[in-house]
Amino acid sequence: MLGRIKQLKMNTHSDETINIPLYYLRAQIIREGTDGLKHVKGLMKLRGLALDARPVP
């Protein structure tokens, strides 16, 4: 396990590693009508993402 941790390097992942799951989570919350939408929107706003950039299927 320690060997794997040492292999991780900062900044090896792009912003898409975070952005895509936020869009997915937003769509899931909208479809299912569950709580937390304002929090996800807040995170997206902090990251500078457009809320209407990807349609909710």
Biopython code that builds the backbone (N, CA, C, O; Angstrom):
import numpy as np
from Bio.PDB.StructureBuilder import StructureBuilder

atoms = [
    (1, "MET", "N", (0.825, -1.195, 0.000)),
    (1, "MET", "CA", (0.000, 0.000, 0.000)),
    (1, "MET", "C", (0.866, 1.254, 0.000)),
    (1, "MET", "O", (0.589, 2.204, -0.733)),
    (2, "LEU", "N", (1.905, 1.257, 0.816)),
    (2, "LEU", "CA", (2.767, 2.427, 0.901)),
    (2, "LEU", "C", (3.432, 2.715, -0.442)),
    (2, "LEU", "O", (3.629, 3.874, -0.807)),
    (3, "GLY", "N", (3.771, 1.669, -1.166)),
    (3, "GLY", "CA", (4.365, 1.845, -2.480)),
    (3, "GLY", "C", (3.428, 2.554, -3.438)),
    (3, "GLY", "O", (3.865, 3.387, -4.232)),
    (4, "ARG", "N", (2.137, 2.231, -3.370)),
    (4, "ARG", "CA", (1.159, 2.888, -4.237)),
    (4, "ARG", "C", (1.000, 4.357, -3.863)),
    (4, "ARG", "O", (0.852, 5.208, -4.740)),
    (5, "ILE", "N", (1.029, 4.654, -2.582)),
    (5, "ILE", "CA", (0.901, 6.041, -2.146)),
    (5, "ILE", "C", (2.085, 6.859, -2.657)),
    (5, "ILE", "O", (1.920, 8.002, -3.081)),
    (6, "LYS", "N", (3.256, 6.278, -2.616)),
    (6, "LYS", "CA", (4.434, 6.982, -3.105)),
    (6, "LYS", "C", (4.356, 7.241, -4.608)),
    (6, "LYS", "O", (4.954, 8.198, -5.099)),
    (7, "GLN", "N", (3.624, 6.397, -5.344)),
    (7, "GLN", "CA", (3.515, 6.563, -6.779)),
    (7, "GLN", "C", (2.606, 7.728, -7.153)),
    (7, "GLN", "O", (2.720, 8.275, -8.250)),
    (8, "LEU", "N", (1.713, 8.107, -6.260)),
    (8, "LEU", "CA", (0.815, 9.219, -6.555)),
    (8, "LEU", "C", (1.612, 10.510, -6.618)),
    (8, "LEU", "O", (2.469, 10.765, -5.772)),
    (9, "LYS", "N", (1.327, 11.305, -7.609)),
    (9, "LYS", "CA", (2.026, 12.575, -7.759)),
    (9, "LYS", "C", (0.999, 13.684, -7.853)),
    (9, "LYS", "O", (-0.060, 13.515, -8.458)),
    (10, "MET", "N", (1.311, 14.795, -7.263)),
    (10, "MET", "CA", (0.408, 15.933, -7.318)),
    (10, "MET", "C", (0.289, 16.426, -8.755)),
    (10, "MET", "O", (1.242, 16.357, -9.531)),
    (11, "ASN", "N", (-0.897, 16.923, -9.095)),
    (11, "ASN", "CA", (-1.180, 17.517, -10.402)),
    (11, "ASN", "C", (-1.049, 16.535, -11.559)),
    (11, "ASN", "O", (-0.807, 16.955, -12.690)),
    (12, "THR", "N", (-1.204, 15.237, -11.303)),
    (12, "THR", "CA", (-1.149, 14.283, -12.399)),
    (12, "THR", "C", (-2.523, 14.085, -13.026)),
    (12, "THR", "O", (-2.636, 13.531, -14.120)),
    (13, "HIS", "N", (-3.562, 14.534, -12.339)),
    (13, "HIS", "CA", (-4.912, 14.418, -12.862)),
    (13, "HIS", "C", (-5.386, 15.792, -13.309)),
    (13, "HIS", "O", (-5.012, 16.810, -12.727)),
    (14, "SER", "N", (-6.197, 15.810, -14.330)),
    (14, "SER", "CA", (-6.706, 17.085, -14.818)),
    (14, "SER", "C", (-7.907, 17.521, -13.987)),
    (14, "SER", "O", (-8.388, 16.774, -13.134)),
    (15, "ASP", "N", (-8.376, 18.714, -14.239)),
    (15, "ASP", "CA", (-9.572, 19.217, -13.559)),
    (15, "ASP", "C", (-10.791, 18.368, -13.896)),
    (15, "ASP", "O", (-11.753, 18.335, -13.128)),
    (16, "GLU", "N", (-10.760, 17.687, -15.028)),
    (16, "GLU", "CA", (-11.887, 16.841, -15.420)),
    (16, "GLU", "C", (-12.110, 15.710, -14.427)),
    (16, "GLU", "O", (-13.217, 15.178, -14.335)),
    (17, "THR", "N", (-11.084, 15.340, -13.692)),
    (17, "THR", "CA", (-11.221, 14.305, -12.670)),
    (17, "THR", "C", (-12.233, 14.726, -11.613)),
    (17, "THR", "O", (-12.878, 13.877, -11.000)),
    (18, "ILE", "N", (-12.374, 16.010, -11.400)),
    (18, "ILE", "CA", (-13.337, 16.542, -10.439)),
    (18, "ILE", "C", (-14.591, 17.041, -11.145)),
    (18, "ILE", "O", (-15.698, 16.828, -10.651)),
    (19, "ASN", "N", (-14.441, 17.692, -12.273)),
    (19, "ASN", "CA", (-15.562, 18.333, -12.947)),
    (19, "ASN", "C", (-16.610, 17.344, -13.443)),
    (19, "ASN", "O", (-17.804, 17.562, -13.241)),
    (20, "ILE", "N", (-16.192, 16.281, -14.074)),
    (20, "ILE", "CA", (-17.142, 15.311, -14.620)),
    (20, "ILE", "C", (-17.998, 14.680, -13.523)),
    (20, "ILE", "O", (-19.212, 14.580, -13.699)),
    (21, "PRO", "N", (-17.419, 14.249, -12.396)),
    (21, "PRO", "CA", (-18.279, 13.720, -11.329)),
    (21, "PRO", "C", (-19.256, 14.760, -10.774)),
    (21, "PRO", "O", (-20.357, 14.399, -10.356)),
    (22, "LEU", "N", (-18.880, 16.038, -10.763)),
    (22, "LEU", "CA", (-19.809, 17.057, -10.292)),
    (22, "LEU", "C", (-21.008, 17.176, -11.228)),
    (22, "LEU", "O", (-22.144, 17.288, -10.766)),
    (23, "TYR", "N", (-20.768, 17.153, -12.531)),
    (23, "TYR", "CA", (-21.876, 17.184, -13.493)),
    (23, "TYR", "C", (-22.753, 15.941, -13.339)),
    (23, "TYR", "O", (-23.979, 16.036, -13.381)),
    (24, "TYR", "N", (-22.132, 14.789, -13.163)),
    (24, "TYR", "CA", (-22.877, 13.550, -12.989)),
    (24, "TYR", "C", (-23.721, 13.591, -11.721)),
    (24, "TYR", "O", (-24.893, 13.216, -11.738)),
    (25, "LEU", "N", (-23.126, 14.044, -10.628)),
    (25, "LEU", "CA", (-23.838, 14.118, -9.354)),
    (25, "LEU", "C", (-25.013, 15.092, -9.438)),
    (25, "LEU", "O", (-26.088, 14.824, -8.903)),
    (26, "ARG", "N", (-24.802, 16.217, -10.109)),
    (26, "ARG", "CA", (-25.878, 17.195, -10.303)),
    (26, "ARG", "C", (-27.043, 16.565, -11.058)),
    (26, "ARG", "O", (-28.198, 16.710, -10.657)),
    (27, "ALA", "N", (-26.743, 15.868, -12.148)),
    (27, "ALA", "CA", (-27.790, 15.226, -12.940)),
    (27, "ALA", "C", (-28.522, 14.164, -12.123)),
    (27, "ALA", "O", (-29.746, 14.058, -12.203)),
    (28, "GLN", "N", (-27.797, 13.390, -11.349)),
    (28, "GLN", "CA", (-28.409, 12.346, -10.530)),
    (28, "GLN", "C", (-29.341, 12.951, -9.486)),
    (28, "GLN", "O", (-30.435, 12.431, -9.264)),
    (29, "ILE", "N", (-28.934, 14.026, -8.852)),
    (29, "ILE", "CA", (-29.766, 14.686, -7.841)),
    (29, "ILE", "C", (-31.031, 15.244, -8.481)),
    (29, "ILE", "O", (-32.116, 15.127, -7.910)),
    (30, "ILE", "N", (-30.905, 15.846, -9.653)),
    (30, "ILE", "CA", (-32.074, 16.399, -10.340)),
    (30, "ILE", "C", (-33.036, 15.287, -10.729)),
    (30, "ILE", "O", (-34.241, 15.407, -10.510)),
    (31, "ARG", "N", (-32.519, 14.210, -11.304)),
    (31, "ARG", "CA", (-33.387, 13.102, -11.739)),
    (31, "ARG", "C", (-34.113, 12.453, -10.574)),
    (31, "ARG", "O", (-35.303, 12.153, -10.672)),
    (32, "GLU", "N", (-33.404, 12.234, -9.470)),
    (32, "GLU", "CA", (-33.976, 11.515, -8.339)),
    (32, "GLU", "C", (-34.697, 12.428, -7.354)),
    (32, "GLU", "O", (-35.437, 11.955, -6.491)),
    (33, "GLY", "N", (-34.482, 13.728, -7.480)),
    (33, "GLY", "CA", (-35.139, 14.666, -6.582)),
    (33, "GLY", "C", (-34.630, 14.604, -5.153)),
    (33, "GLY", "O", (-35.374, 14.890, -4.215)),
    (34, "THR", "N", (-33.369, 14.233, -4.976)),
    (34, "THR", "CA", (-32.809, 14.132, -3.633)),
    (34, "THR", "C", (-32.196, 15.464, -3.196)),
    (34, "THR", "O", (-32.077, 16.400, -3.987)),
    (35, "ASP", "N", (-31.818, 15.526, -1.940)),
    (35, "ASP", "CA", (-31.237, 16.748, -1.373)),
    (35, "ASP", "C", (-29.786, 16.916, -1.805)),
    (35, "ASP", "O", (-29.126, 15.961, -2.214)),
    (36, "GLY", "N", (-29.307, 18.150, -1.706)),
    (36, "GLY", "CA", (-27.901, 18.433, -1.940)),
    (36, "GLY", "C", (-27.602, 19.216, -3.198)),
    (36, "GLY", "O", (-26.441, 19.514, -3.475)),
    (37, "LEU", "N", (-28.631, 19.559, -3.971)),
    (37, "LEU", "CA", (-28.397, 20.248, -5.238)),
    (37, "LEU", "C", (-27.707, 21.592, -5.022)),
    (37, "LEU", "O", (-26.807, 21.955, -5.779)),
    (38, "LYS", "N", (-28.124, 22.333, -3.994)),
    (38, "LYS", "CA", (-27.507, 23.647, -3.797)),
    (38, "LYS", "C", (-26.026, 23.523, -3.433)),
    (38, "LYS", "O", (-25.230, 24.409, -3.745)),
    (39, "HIS", "N", (-25.665, 22.437, -2.781)),
    (39, "HIS", "CA", (-24.259, 22.234, -2.424)),
    (39, "HIS", "C", (-23.417, 21.892, -3.659)),
    (39, "HIS", "O", (-22.305, 22.394, -3.825)),
    (40, "VAL", "N", (-23.961, 21.039, -4.509)),
    (40, "VAL", "CA", (-23.241, 20.678, -5.732)),
    (40, "VAL", "C", (-23.119, 21.902, -6.635)),
    (40, "VAL", "O", (-22.066, 22.138, -7.228)),
    (41, "LYS", "N", (-24.200, 22.681, -6.738)),
    (41, "LYS", "CA", (-24.141, 23.901, -7.547)),
    (41, "LYS", "C", (-23.098, 24.865, -6.984)),
    (41, "LYS", "O", (-22.390, 25.530, -7.740)),
    (42, "GLY", "N", (-23.008, 24.938, -5.669)),
    (42, "GLY", "CA", (-22.008, 25.799, -5.038)),
    (42, "GLY", "C", (-20.590, 25.366, -5.374)),
    (42, "GLY", "O", (-19.736, 26.201, -5.675)),
    (43, "LEU", "N", (-20.338, 24.065, -5.322)),
    (43, "LEU", "CA", (-19.015, 23.551, -5.687)),
    (43, "LEU", "C", (-18.704, 23.832, -7.155)),
    (43, "LEU", "O", (-17.580, 24.193, -7.505)),
    (44, "MET", "N", (-19.709, 23.663, -8.000)),
    (44, "MET", "CA", (-19.508, 23.918, -9.426)),
    (44, "MET", "C", (-19.210, 25.397, -9.672)),
    (44, "MET", "O", (-18.372, 25.744, -10.504)),
    (45, "LYS", "N", (-19.902, 26.250, -8.941)),
    (45, "LYS", "CA", (-19.678, 27.689, -9.089)),
    (45, "LYS", "C", (-18.259, 28.057, -8.642)),
    (45, "LYS", "O", (-17.585, 28.854, -9.295)),
    (46, "LEU", "N", (-17.813, 27.474, -7.533)),
    (46, "LEU", "CA", (-16.457, 27.733, -7.048)),
    (46, "LEU", "C", (-15.397, 27.284, -8.055)),
    (46, "LEU", "O", (-14.332, 27.893, -8.156)),
    (47, "ARG", "N", (-15.693, 26.222, -8.792)),
    (47, "ARG", "CA", (-14.755, 25.716, -9.790)),
    (47, "ARG", "C", (-14.891, 26.425, -11.125)),
    (47, "ARG", "O", (-14.110, 26.173, -12.043)),
    (48, "GLY", "N", (-15.886, 27.319, -11.248)),
    (48, "GLY", "CA", (-16.065, 28.075, -12.475)),
    (48, "GLY", "C", (-16.752, 27.298, -13.584)),
    (48, "GLY", "O", (-16.556, 27.592, -14.763)),
    (49, "LEU", "N", (-17.549, 26.316, -13.220)),
    (49, "LEU", "CA", (-18.248, 25.502, -14.215)),
    (49, "LEU", "C", (-19.594, 26.119, -14.568)),
    (49, "LEU", "O", (-20.269, 26.685, -13.709)),
    (50, "ALA", "N", (-19.978, 26.009, -15.827)),
    (50, "ALA", "CA", (-21.290, 26.494, -16.269)),
    (50, "ALA", "C", (-22.326, 25.416, -15.955)),
    (50, "ALA", "O", (-22.172, 24.262, -16.354)),
    (51, "LEU", "N", (-23.373, 25.798, -15.244)),
    (51, "LEU", "CA", (-24.386, 24.823, -14.846)),
    (51, "LEU", "C", (-25.154, 24.278, -16.036)),
    (51, "LEU", "O", (-25.651, 23.153, -15.980)),
    (52, "ASP", "N", (-25.261, 25.036, -17.095)),
    (52, "ASP", "CA", (-26.041, 24.578, -18.245)),
    (52, "ASP", "C", (-25.146, 24.048, -19.373)),
    (52, "ASP", "O", (-25.606, 23.891, -20.504)),
    (53, "ALA", "N", (-23.891, 23.775, -19.077)),
    (53, "ALA", "CA", (-22.954, 23.311, -20.112)),
    (53, "ALA", "C", (-23.287, 21.893, -20.580)),
    (53, "ALA", "O", (-23.060, 21.551, -21.741)),
    (54, "ARG", "N", (-23.812, 21.091, -19.701)),
    (54, "ARG", "CA", (-24.187, 19.724, -20.061)),
    (54, "ARG", "C", (-25.636, 19.494, -19.676)),
    (54, "ARG", "O", (-26.016, 19.735, -18.530)),
    (55, "PRO", "N", (-26.454, 19.029, -20.618)),
    (55, "PRO", "CA", (-27.872, 18.802, -20.319)),
    (55, "PRO", "C", (-28.058, 17.624, -19.368)),
    (55, "PRO", "O", (-27.234, 16.711, -19.321)),
    (56, "VAL", "N", (-29.139, 17.659, -18.624)),
    (56, "VAL", "CA", (-29.474, 16.571, -17.706)),
    (56, "VAL", "C", (-30.326, 15.567, -18.467)),
    (56, "VAL", "O", (-31.441, 15.885, -18.880)),
    (57, "PRO", "N", (-29.807, 14.354, -18.658)),
    (57, "PRO", "CA", (-30.580, 13.340, -19.400)),
    (57, "PRO", "C", (-31.761, 12.821, -18.594)),
    (57, "PRO", "O", (-32.508, 11.968, -19.073)),
]
sb = StructureBuilder()
sb.init_structure("model")
sb.init_model(0)
sb.init_chain("A")
sb.init_seg("    ")
for serial, (resi, resn, name, xyz) in enumerate(atoms, 1):
    if name == "N":
        sb.init_residue(resn, " ", resi, " ")
    sb.init_atom(name, np.array(xyz, "f"), 0.0, 1.0, " ", f" {name:<3s}", serial, name[0])
structure = sb.get_structure()
